[in-house]
């Protein structure tokens, strides 16, 4: 069969395989378009579970007559125009595939009117080339899309549709998820002429909770704990069910990233890990959570149905969500403060922030007051008084294993002159200290002991790689490659493989010689992201030039050649790096080499200021 261009309708039907899984997929795509258009009211009419009719009407901005025909064309969109837009997507849709794909497997009619137009216009596509016809119509400001006879021209797809009840159940769930994402939008859902759901747009907190209860049920509301979590550009808010409530609920998991509904594995893992010690293996947490993040730090273009995203700093996001959820769970289980004549209750531990980040910024109560706990329980956080309190000292005495001396709070504590006894919130002994800033994008300023120090981030990264590549460390086990790499080698490199085969095996590198070629079958986890076609020949060339070589030499060589390619470190990257160094290289924390850490002379600066 010769190479040929696919007809537009066939190409659109192929794309529909990803965009249109079932009627619920059509509802999701069209309602998201309405939200992007600024609609405040959306009416959804369904007949026969969506197989006969899906009608979405909104009061959004509408589509101008001149753009109606283009709206049904493939890859036509008003939401992005350049690569820069793709790197920071704030709209729900952006690919421009939905309308073209839906119209290729149904009879789709698009009617719209903008505020500037005196009349509405209607467009529909027909024929093998999907030529769009536009004609006048009567319609208020906004847009209506009618999808008739879904999959009428693709019988193979139609026979995979389930019963009318099942398909409408999926549509109902999609509408529930959208209603939870946008409390300010009024949404109605009808099936076969009968009004099934009606969510009024709400703004104040009590109305939001009523809508939450209407969607998630009374059991969830009785056990819901309010969460408000903030760190730099990351924000997590919403509700999580306490363990008792989670045991009574099943499949109540709603998560949103910048308003987009998600079923992301990283987010689910972080939440599940927070419940780890409180739920059984066959039980699942219940939550409604909203994660807000800088659009430049997340890629939403990694899943055909946009159900998953990729975070540029996945470890930071994972730990942020984990600490937020576990903190509110443990706070809810902490008994109220005892009265003066009652014995003091056992103190629950509050999770510390990563040591490289210093004091747990996540656990600090917000300035606006205490988050509200649902279900009639006590407040999630008790307001902390300034200074050193006996109870808090007991927590840190147990956690840090350092002596704590109860005393009255100082009016203005001096951080420079503070001693371990007068500063119970000092950083952990296995920490470099609290990271204050990153200067020249290469060095971290840290609060260490009673002074300040500069830490070279590139040197810390090299030490980390060296430890990760040391035999016996976690992760230095051969990880099979999905596609083995075949490389052509010279005689000296082949001889090096034969001579140093035990050492390579010890390093987790699986090489098999085949004549003048070698096949790389496995590498350790720290090398998985490297350009192996370049790294492995260079490594073998290095081994070939050595008469004798020790494991430590190979480790150092690999560490230098696999350093993270980050020319400019930011604050979050520095925190993540130092956290890993503190975890895997405790000896560096106790006795940092001069090339890694340099104390800053504070006394000279202080004396100069005192004499002014």
C-alpha positions in Angstrom: 0.0 0.0 0.0 1.5 3.4 -1.0 2.1 6.2 1.4 -0.8 8.6 1.3 -2.4 11.4 3.3 -5.3 10.3 5.4 -8.7 11.9 4.7 -9.7 14.5 7.3 -12.6 12.5 8.7 -10.5 9.3 9.1 -7.7 11.3 10.8 -10.3 12.8 13.1 -11.8 9.5 13.9 -8.4 8.1 14.9 -7.9 11.1 17.2 -11.4 10.5 18.6 -10.1 7.2 19.9 -8.1 9.1 22.5 -10.5 12.1 23.0 -13.9 10.3 23.0 -13.8 7.1 25.0 -17.5 7.2 25.9 -20.3 9.8 26.3 -18.8 11.0 29.5 -15.6 12.0 27.7 -17.7 14.2 25.4 -19.4 15.9 28.3 -16.0 16.5 30.0 -14.5 18.1 26.9 -17.5 20.3 26.1 -18.1 21.5 29.7 -14.4 22.4 30.0 -14.7 24.5 26.8 -17.6 26.3 28.5 -15.5 27.0 31.6 -12.7 28.3 29.4 -15.2 30.6 27.7 -16.0 32.2 31.1 -19.5 30.7 31.6 -21.2 31.1 34.9 -24.1 28.7 34.1 -23.9 25.4 32.2 -27.0 23.3 31.4 -26.4 19.6 30.4 -29.2 17.6 28.7 -28.6 13.9 28.1 -30.8 11.3 26.4 -30.3 7.6 26.4 -27.2 7.8 28.4 -25.6 10.1 25.9 -25.9 7.7 22.9 -28.9 9.7 21.4 -28.2 13.2 22.6 -25.7 15.3 24.5 -26.6 19.0 24.7 -24.3 21.5 26.5 -25.6 25.1 26.8 -23.6 27.9 28.5 -23.7 31.7 28.9 -20.0 32.2 28.1 -18.3 34.6 25.7 -19.4 32.8 22.6 -17.6 32.3 19.3 -17.6 35.0 16.6 -19.2 34.1 13.2 -15.9 34.4 11.4 -14.3 31.7 13.7 -17.2 29.2 13.7 -16.0 27.2 10.8 -12.4 27.1 12.1 -13.7 25.9 15.5 -14.6 22.6 14.0 -11.2 22.2 12.3 -8.6 19.9 13.7 -5.9 21.5 16.0 -7.7 24.9 16.0 -7.8 26.6 19.3 -7.9 30.1 20.8 -6.1 29.0 24.0 -2.5 28.8 22.9 -0.5 30.5 20.1 3.1 29.7 20.8 5.5 27.3 22.5 5.7 29.7 25.4 2.0 29.3 25.9 2.4 25.6 26.0 4.9 25.8 28.8 2.5 27.6 31.1 -1.1 26.4 30.3 -3.8 27.9 32.4 -6.8 26.8 30.4 -8.5 23.4 30.7 -8.3 22.7 26.9 -5.4 23.6 24.6 -5.0 20.9 21.9 -7.9 21.9 19.6 -8.9 18.3 19.0 -12.1 17.9 20.8 -14.7 19.4 18.5 -13.2 18.0 15.3 -12.9 14.5 16.9 -16.4 14.6 18.3 -17.9 15.8 15.1 -16.2 13.0 13.1 -18.1 10.3 15.2 -21.4 12.1 15.7 -23.8 14.6 14.2 -22.5 17.8 15.9 -24.2 21.2 15.7 -22.5 24.3 17.1 -24.6 27.4 17.8 -23.1 30.6 19.3 -23.5 34.3 19.7 -21.1 36.8 21.2 -22.1 40.1 22.9 -21.1 42.1 19.9 -23.3 40.2 17.4 -26.9 41.0 16.8 -27.7 37.4 15.8 -26.4 33.9 16.4 -24.9 31.6 13.9 -24.9 27.8 13.6 -22.2 25.5 12.2 -22.1 21.8 11.5 -19.7 19.6 9.5 -20.7 17.1 6.9 -19.3 14.9 4.2 -16.1 13.0 3.7 -14.0 16.2 3.9 -16.0 17.5 6.8 -16.9 20.8 5.1 -18.4 23.2 7.6 -21.7 24.9 6.8 -22.6 28.1 8.7 -26.1 29.6 8.8 -28.1 32.2 10.9 -29.8 30.9 14.1 -31.7 32.2 17.2 -29.7 31.9 20.4 -28.9 34.1 23.4 -25.3 35.1 24.2 -23.2 32.0 24.8 -22.8 28.6 23.0 -24.8 25.4 22.6 -23.4 22.2 21.3 -25.6 19.3 20.3 -24.1 15.9 19.8 -26.5 13.5 18.2 -26.1 9.7 17.6 -22.7 9.3 19.1 -20.6 6.7 17.2 -23.4 6.3 14.5 -20.8 5.9 11.8 -18.4 3.7 13.8 -20.3 0.6 14.7 -17.2 -1.1 16.3 -17.0 1.8 18.8 -20.7 1.8 19.5 -20.9 -1.8 20.4 -18.4 -1.2 23.2 -20.8 1.3 24.9 -22.4 -0.1 28.1 -26.0 0.1 29.2 -27.8 3.5 29.3 -27.7 3.4 33.2 -24.0 2.7 33.2 -23.1 5.4 30.7 -25.2 8.0 32.6 -23.5 7.1 35.8 -20.2 8.0 34.3 -21.6 11.3 33.0 -23.0 12.0 36.5 -19.5 11.4 38.0 -17.9 13.7 35.6 -20.4 16.4 36.4 -19.8 15.9 40.1 -16.0 16.3 39.6 -16.5 19.5 37.7 -19.0 20.8 40.3 -16.3 20.3 43.0 -13.7 22.1 40.9 -15.8 25.2 40.3 -18.1 26.1 43.2 -18.9 29.4 41.6 -20.5 27.8 38.5 -24.2 26.9 38.4 -24.6 23.5 36.7 -27.8 21.5 35.9 -27.9 17.9 34.6 -31.0 16.3 33.1 -31.5 12.8 31.8 -34.4 11.9 29.4 -36.1 15.2 30.3 -35.8 14.7 34.0 -33.7 17.1 36.2 -31.2 14.9 38.0 -28.7 17.3 39.5 -28.8 21.1 40.1 -25.8 22.8 41.6 -26.2 26.5 42.3 -23.2 28.8 42.1 -21.9 29.7 45.6 -19.3 32.0 47.0 -19.3 32.0 50.8 -17.8 29.2 52.9 -21.0 27.8 54.4 -22.6 27.5 51.0 -19.4 25.7 49.7 -19.7 23.2 52.5 -23.4 22.6 51.7 -22.5 21.9 48.1 -19.6 19.7 49.2 -22.0 17.7 51.4 -24.5 17.4 48.6 -21.8 15.8 46.3 -19.8 13.8 48.8 -22.4 12.8 51.3 -23.0 13.2 55.0 -20.5 10.5 56.0 -17.6 12.4 54.4 -18.8 15.7 56.0 -19.0 14.1 59.4 -15.3 13.0 59.2 -13.9 15.8 57.0 -10.8 17.7 58.2 -10.1 21.1 56.6 -6.6 21.6 55.2 -4.9 24.8 54.3 -1.2 24.3 53.4 1.1 26.9 51.9 4.8 27.0 50.9 6.1 29.5 48.4 4.3 28.9 45.1 2.7 25.7 46.3 -0.8 25.7 47.9 -2.9 22.8 49.1 -6.4 23.2 50.4 -9.5 21.2 50.7 -10.7 18.4 52.9 -9.5 15.0 54.0 -11.4 12.4 55.9 -10.0 11.1 59.2 -9.0 7.4 59.2 -12.4 6.4 60.8 -14.3 8.1 58.0 -11.9 6.8 55.3 -12.7 3.2 56.4 -16.4 3.9 55.8 -16.0 5.5 52.4 -14.8 4.0 49.1 -13.7 5.6 45.9 -14.2 9.1 47.2 -11.0 10.7 45.9 -11.2 14.0 44.1 -7.9 15.9 43.3 -7.4 19.0 41.2 -4.2 20.6 40.0 -4.7 24.3 39.1 -8.4 23.5 38.7 -7.9 20.5 36.4 -9.3 17.2 37.6 -6.5 14.6 38.1 -5.9 11.0 38.8 -2.2 11.5 39.2 0.0 8.6 40.6 2.4 10.9 42.4 -0.4 12.8 44.2 -2.2 9.6 45.2 1.0 8.0 46.5 1.8 11.1 48.7 -1.7 11.0 50.2 -1.7 7.2 50.6 1.7 7.4 52.3 0.3 10.0 54.8 -2.4 7.4 55.8 0.1 4.5 55.8 0.0 3.7 59.5 -3.7 4.3 59.9 -5.4 2.4 57.1 -5.3 -1.3 56.0 -3.9 -2.5 52.7 -7.5 -2.9 51.4 -8.6 0.6 52.5 -8.3 3.9 50.7 -8.1 7.5 51.9 -11.0 9.8 51.1 -10.3 13.4 50.1 -11.2 16.5 48.1 -8.0 18.4 47.5 -6.9 21.4 45.4 -3.3 21.8 44.6 -2.2 25.2 43.2 1.2 25.5 41.6 3.1 27.8 39.2 2.0 26.7 35.7 5.6 26.8 34.6 6.4 24.0 37.1 3.9 21.5 35.8 3.4 19.9 32.3 -0.2 19.0 31.6 0.5 17.7 28.1 1.7 14.2 29.0 -1.5 12.2 29.0 -4.0 11.7 26.1 -7.0 12.5 28.3 -5.0 14.9 30.5 -5.7 12.8 33.6 -2.1 13.0 34.7 0.6 15.7 34.8 4.3 15.9 35.2 5.9 18.1 37.9 9.3 19.6 37.3 10.1 19.2 41.0 8.2 16.0 41.7 10.0 15.2 45.0 9.2 18.6 46.4 5.5 18.4 45.4 5.3 14.9 46.8 6.8 15.8 50.2 4.7 19.0 50.3 1.4 17.1 49.9 2.6 14.3 52.3 3.5 16.7 55.1 0.3 18.7 54.6 -2.0 15.7 54.9 -0.1 13.9 57.7 0.0 17.1 59.7 -3.8 17.7 59.6 -4.4 14.0 60.4 -2.1 14.0 63.4 -3.4 17.4 64.6 -6.9 16.1 64.6 -5.9 13.1 66.7 -4.0 15.3 69.2 -6.1 15.7 72.4 -7.1 19.2 73.6 -4.7 21.0 75.9 -5.3 19.8 79.6 -6.6 22.1 82.2 -4.2 23.4 84.9 -5.2 20.8 87.5 -5.1 17.9 85.1 -2.1 15.8 84.1 -0.6 16.8 80.8 -1.7 14.5 77.9 0.9 12.7 75.7 2.2 15.0 73.0 1.7 14.0 69.4 4.7 14.6 67.1 4.3 17.1 64.3 6.3 16.2 61.2 9.3 18.2 60.6 10.1 19.9 57.4 13.0 18.4 55.4 16.1 19.4 57.4 17.6 21.3 54.6 14.6 23.6 54.7 15.2 24.3 58.4 12.2 24.9 60.6 8.9 23.4 59.5 7.4 26.3 57.6 4.5 24.0 56.6 3.4 23.4 60.2 3.2 27.1 61.2 -0.4 28.3 61.8 -1.7 30.8 59.2 -1.8 34.4 60.3 -5.5 34.6 59.6 -6.5 32.2 62.3 -7.0 28.4 62.6 -8.3 26.2 59.7 -11.7 24.9 60.4 -12.1 21.2 61.2 -15.3 19.6 59.9 -17.4 17.1 61.8 -17.7 19.0 65.1 -14.2 18.2 66.3 -11.8 20.6 67.9 -9.8 23.0 65.8 -7.0 21.5 63.7 -4.4 23.8 65.1 -4.0 25.5 68.5 -2.6 29.0 68.3 1.0 29.0 69.5 2.1 31.6 72.1 5.5 33.3 71.3 8.6 32.0 73.0 9.5 28.7 74.6 6.6 26.8 76.2 7.1 23.7 78.3 5.0 21.4 76.2 6.7 22.3 73.0 10.1 21.8 74.7 9.1 18.3 75.6 8.3 17.5 72.0 11.7 18.7 70.8 13.5 17.1 73.7 12.1 13.8 72.6 12.7 14.4 68.9 16.1 16.0 69.0 17.4 14.3 72.1 18.7 17.6 73.4 18.2 19.0 77.0 15.4 21.4 77.3 15.1 24.0 80.0 11.8 25.6 80.7 11.9 29.3 81.1 9.8 32.4 80.6 9.6 33.8 77.0 12.2 36.4 76.1 10.7 39.6 74.8 13.2 39.9 71.9 15.4 36.8 71.4 18.8 37.3 69.8 19.4 34.6 67.1 23.1 35.4 66.9 23.8 34.9 70.6 21.3 32.2 71.2 22.6 29.0 72.9 21.3 25.4 72.5 19.6 25.7 75.9 17.8 28.9 75.0 16.8 27.9 71.5 14.8 24.7 71.6 13.9 25.1 67.9 17.4 24.8 66.7 18.0 22.6 63.6 18.6 18.9 64.0 22.2 17.7 64.7 22.2 15.8 61.4 21.4 18.9 59.3 23.5 21.5 57.6 21.2 24.1 59.0 18.3 26.2 57.8 18.7 27.3 54.2 18.1 31.1 54.0 18.9 32.0 50.4 20.7 31.1 47.2 23.2 33.6 45.9 24.8 33.8 42.5 22.6 30.7 41.7 25.5 28.5 42.9 25.9 28.9 46.7 23.4 28.4 49.5 23.4 30.6 52.5 22.6 28.5 55.6 22.1 29.3 59.2 24.4 26.9 60.9 24.8 26.8 64.7 25.3 30.3 66.0 26.4 31.8 62.6 26.1 31.7 58.9 27.9 29.6 56.2 28.2 29.4 52.5 27.7 25.9 50.9 28.7 25.1 47.3 25.7 23.4 45.7 27.7 21.9 42.8 30.2 20.3 45.3 27.3 19.0 47.3 25.8 17.5 44.2 29.1 15.8 43.4 29.3 14.3 46.8 25.8 13.0 46.6 26.4 11.3 43.3 29.5 9.7 44.7 27.6 8.2 47.6 24.8 7.1 45.3 27.3 5.3 43.1 29.1 3.6 45.9 28.6 -0.2 45.9 26.3 -1.2 48.7 24.2 2.0 48.6 20.5 2.0 47.9 19.7 2.1 44.2 23.0 0.7 43.0 21.5 -2.5 41.6 21.2 -3.3 37.9 18.0 -1.9 36.4 17.2 -3.6 33.1 16.9 -1.2 30.2 13.7 -1.4 28.3 15.7 -1.3 25.0 19.3 -2.6 25.4 21.9 -0.2 23.9 24.3 -1.7 21.3 27.7 0.0 21.0 30.7 -0.5 18.8 34.0 -0.6 20.7 37.7 -0.6 20.0 40.1 -3.3 21.1 41.3 -1.4 24.2 37.7 -0.9 25.4 36.8 -4.6 24.8 39.9 -5.6 26.8 38.9 -3.3 29.6 35.5 -5.0 29.8 37.1 -8.4 30.1 39.6 -7.1 32.7 37.2 -5.2 34.8 34.0 -7.3 34.4 33.7 -7.9 38.2 34.1 -4.2 39.0 31.4 -3.3 36.4 29.1 -5.9 37.8 29.7 -4.5 41.3 28.7 -1.1 40.0 25.4 -2.4 38.6 26.5 -2.1 34.9 25.6 -5.2 32.8 27.7 -5.3 29.6 27.8 -8.3 27.2 30.5 -8.4 24.5 29.6 -9.7 21.0 32.5 -9.5 18.6 33.4 -5.8 18.0 30.1 -4.7 19.8 28.9 -4.7 23.3 25.3 -4.7 24.5 24.4 -2.7 27.5 21.5 -4.5 29.3 21.3 -2.8 32.7 22.6 0.2 34.6 22.0 1.3 38.2 19.3 3.8 39.0 21.6 6.9 39.3 22.7 6.4 35.7 19.2 5.8 34.1 18.8 9.5 33.1 22.3 9.8 31.6 23.2 9.7 27.9 24.5 6.1 28.0 25.7 6.1 24.4 28.3 8.7 25.4 28.9 7.8 29.1 29.6 4.1 28.8 32.3 4.4 26.0 34.0 7.2 28.0 33.9 5.0 31.1 35.5 2.1 29.2 38.1 4.4 27.7 39.0 5.6 31.3 39.3 2.0 32.5 41.4 1.1 29.5 43.9 3.8 30.4 44.4 2.6 34.0 46.8 -0.1 35.0 45.0 -0.7 38.2 41.7 0.9 39.3 39.8 0.8 42.6 36.1 1.0 43.1 36.5 4.4 44.8 38.3 5.8 41.7 35.5 4.7 39.4 32.9 6.1 41.7 34.6 9.5 41.7 35.0 9.5 38.0 31.3 8.7 37.5 30.3 11.3 40.0 32.2 14.0 38.1 30.7 13.0 34.8 27.1 12.6 36.0 26.6 15.8 38.0 23.2 17.3 37.7 23.1 19.7 34.8 21.7 22.6 36.7 23.8 25.7 36.0 21.5 27.9 38.0 20.1 26.5 41.3 16.9 27.9 42.8 15.7 27.8 46.3 13.5 24.7 45.9 16.2 22.7 44.1 18.7 23.6 46.8 16.4 22.4 49.5 15.8 19.1 47.7 19.5 18.6 47.1 20.6 19.3 50.7 17.8 17.0 52.0 19.3 14.1 50.0 22.8 14.9 51.1 21.7 15.0 54.7 20.0 11.7 54.3 22.7 9.8 52.4 25.9 11.6 53.5 25.6 12.1 57.3 29.4 12.3 57.6 29.5 15.4 55.4 27.1 17.1 57.9 29.4 16.3 60.9 32.7 17.1 59.2 32.1 19.0 56.0 35.2 19.4 53.8 36.5 23.0 53.1 35.5 22.8 49.5 31.9 22.2 50.5 31.2 24.6 53.3 32.8 27.9 54.4 31.8 29.8 57.5 30.9 33.5 57.1 32.6 35.9 59.5 29.6 37.5 61.2 31.6 38.9 64.1 33.6 41.3 61.9 30.3 42.7 60.4 28.7 43.0 63.8 31.6 44.8 65.3 31.7 47.2 62.3 28.1 48.0 62.8 28.4 48.4 66.6 31.2 51.0 66.2 29.2 53.1 63.7 
